[in-house]
Amino acid sequence: MNDKLPAQVTKIASLIGLDLAMMLVEHAHGTDGTGVVYFPIHPRHGQCLVSLVGLSAAVKLSKAYGGQTIILPKCRAIYRARRNAEVMRMAEAGMSNRNIAQAVCLTERQVRNVLAK
């Protein structure tokens, strides 16, 4: 799955792990988010980055990006791959297409398309 990540997110994932990197991307884009993330030079408790990824990971990021503001890409391909894997898992567990669609915010037709792949 890492081969679908943009280079910038791959570098962040190498520093703090894939799960925290994806959490950072999700937070940056949020509801109508712009993808902008500021990396403080000296991370401290109470700062947004520290609250999101923890002090240890924030320190690692600050060593690489301290003082910079970066626009992170959305990583649609990896989100889609994760969502599709979740759809497959739910189907294998016996959930109906309707329930799967509601759980992952897709239409039933989209669920059928994912399951047909």
Summary of the structure (lengths in Angstrom):
residues: 117
radius of gyration: 16.9
end to end distance: 16.9
largest distance: 49.4
contacts: 320
relative contact order: 0.14
helix: 65%
strand: 5%
